[in-house]
Amino acid sequence: MLVWTFAHLGGDFIAFVDSDDWLEPDMYETLHDKMIKYKADIVNCGYYREYKKYREKCAIGQDSVYMGADVVEKSYSSPYVCYAVWFKLYRKALFDEVRFPVGKNYEDMAIFFSVFEKAEKVLIISECLYHYRQRKSGIMAEKFNEKQLDIIYICREHLNYVGKKYPKSLDVAKKKKISSEKYILNAILISGSNNSHLVTELRREIRIKLKFILCTDLFGLYEKIILLLVTSNLWLYRKLLMMKRKSVKFDFFE
């Protein structure tokens, strides 16, 4: 469907909205005005994670501009840009010859470099204009599905690509891959899926990178301790994971 849509789409700009979410009424007017004012190719706003009775703000402290040779590496490394397409406005030309992969999860991640490598300027604004609804069906507590493994495969591809083309960001790519492995491990443990072989493989992958994990500044002390526990005592790690899950107070939408 998106292949057909891109081929027949008019206009000069493109944006994406998830059907579960909602926007501030002036979101695209604001992003468009900023894009024109700063001559940017991509404008990225902040957003709220919306729970039934709680709202979590996710935004940069002040507006930032990435341009020239730094666009890709700074965008890839920034926690405020990330892969998601739904809180951005793009110039449509960036998507010429770009298609979302068919039948894959995390398709936003798969096209990141194809799009951002065409951008000459990226603007990140501090205003939160998008509301990201947190649903029970969208969290990893649901039954584990092997399609979720796509995130690891894409991170692996990115690691190889970044190593060749953006070596200064190689450590960031390593961190993203480790985080994806931990994310999938958590999903398996929480859902109680019978995937012992996959759990063993994920722990092995993390164990191989323990020296990097302990030496890099990209992981905080708490994250380092947790990842060390993943590799050394799975029973205790699972126990802590389940306790943390039960203590979460957020009220998810159905």
N, C-alpha and C positions, 0 to 999 in steps of 0.2 A: 504493500500500500504506500509506504513512504517513497519507494522508488518512483511510482507513478506521480505522487504528490510533488516531489522535487522537480520532476520533468515538466509539470504543467503549472507550477506556482508562479504567479505574477509578483510585482512589487520588488523593492530593493532590500527588504529586511525580513528576517525570519525569527520566530520564537516558538517555544514549546511549552505546553501546559499539561500537567497530569490531570486526568478527569476527576480525581479525588480532592484536588487542591483548590485554593482560591487566591485571588490577587487583590492588592489595593487598586481602587478604581483608576488611579492615575499612573499605575506602574509603567505601562509601555509609553505613555506620553513623557514621563520623567526619563526613562532610559533613552528614548529617541532624542529628546532635547540634549541630553548629555553627550550622546553619540555625535550629534551635529556640532555641538559647541567644541568638543575636544578632538574632532575628526578621528574618532576611534572606530575600530572594526568590530569590537566586542565590548559590550557594557555588562558588567556583572554586579547585581545588587545583593544586599543581605536578605535573609529570610528568617521566618519563625518556624520552629517545629511545634506543631499544634496538637496538644492533647485535649481531652474533654475539659479538664479543669486546670490546665497548666499550659504555659507558653514559654518556649526556650528560644532566646535570641541568638542568632548566628550571623555575625557581621564583623567586618573590619572596623578598627577604631576611627580611621580617617581615610578619605578618598586616596587612592593610589593609581599611578599610571605606569604600565610596563610598555616599553617601546623598543624598536630596533632589534638588535641581536639578542636582547634579554627577554623578549616576549615569551618564548616557549619555556625556557628554563625557569623563569620566575613564576609563570602561571602554573607550571607543573608542580613546583615546590610549595606554592601558596595554599594554606588550608582554607582560604576564603574563595578560591576559584573552583577547585575540585573538578570532577568530571561531569557532574549533572548539568543537563542542558536547560532545565526548567526555570532558572532564575537569571537568565541572560537574554540579551538581544544581540543578534548577529547581523552583519551585512550578508545578504543572501549569496553573494558571489563566493563567499568562503566555502559554500557547500556544492559548488560546481564540481562534478565528478566524485563527490563524496556520497556514500550510501551507508546506511546503518546495516550491519550484518544481519542476515535473515536467520531466525531460529536461535539466536543467542540471547542470554541474559547480559545485563551490564553493557548494553550497546553504546551507551554514552561514553564509556571508557574506551571502547574499541575505536572510536573516530576522533579521539582527542587530538592526536598529533596531526592527523590529516587536515583538521580545521585550524588549529592554532598556528601551524607552520605557515599558513597563508596570511595571518594577521600581522599588521605592522604596528598596531597600538591596541592595548587592552586597558580598559578603565574599570576599576573596582570602586564602587561607591558604598558608603556606610549605611545608607537608608535601607531598612527592611521593608520590602514591598511584596514579597511572596509568602504564602502561608502553606506550609508543607504538612498535610494531615498525617498523623501517626496512627496507622491502623494495625489491628492485631494480625491481619493477613500479610502485613508488610514487614513484620519483625522476624528475627531469626528463631523465635520460639516455635514457629510453625514446624511441621514435619519436614525433615531434611529431604531435599530434592537434589539429585546429582547435577541438575542444570546449574545449581549454585556454584559448581566447580568452575564455571566459565570465568569467574572473577580471578581465580588463580591462573588460568591459562592466559588471560589477557595481561595480568601483571607480569607473567613470565615473558611474554612477547615484548612488553614495554621495557623490561629489564635489559633484554638483549639489544633493543633499539636504542635506548638511552646510552648504554655502554659504548655503542659505536658512534653515535651522533652528538650526544650531550654528556660527555664524561663527567663534567662538574656536578651533574645531578644524579650520578650513579648511586650514591648512598641513599638518596631520597627514593629511588626506584627499588632499592633493596628493602627499605623500610616498608614501602607499600606492599611488596610481595609478602613479607613476613606478617604484616597486619592482615592480609587477605587469608593467609593460612590459619592464623589464630581465629579469625571470624568464622571460617568454615568448621574448624575444630569445635568452637563454641556451639555452633548450630547443631552439629552431630550429637554432642554431649547433652545439650538441653532437650533435644527431641527424643533421645533414647534410641536412636536408630542403630541397627546392628551393622556397623561399618568398622569393625575392629581393624581390618587391614588398612583402611583409609586413615584412621586415627593414628596407627603406627607410622604410616608414611608421613603424615603431617608433622608429627612430633620429631621424626627423623630429620625432616627438612629444616625445622626450627633449630634443632640441636646442632646441625652443621654450621649454622650462622651465629652460634652463641658468642663467639669472640667478637664479632661485629656488633651484636646487640649490646654487649657489656661495655664496649669501648666508645661507641658513637654517642654524640650528644642529642641525636634525633629521638631517642627514647628516654623518657624520664625515669627516675629511680623506681617508682611504683611499677611501671611497665616492664622494666628489666627484671624485677623480682617475680612478677607474674609469669613472664616468658621462661625464666629459669625454673619456676615451679612446673610449668607445662612439660618440660623435658625431664624433670627429676621425680615428680610425684603426681601422677595423673589422678589418683584417688583423691588426694587432698585438693588438687586444683578443681576437680569436678564438684567437690563438696562446697568449696568457696564460691564457685560459679552459681550453683543452685541457691545458696544462701543469699547471694547478691540479687539474684533474680526475684526471689520472694520478697526482698526488702524494697524493691522498686515501687514507688508510690504513684507513678504516672498512670493516668486513666486513658487507655487507648480507645479510639473509635472502633466501632464494629466493622 
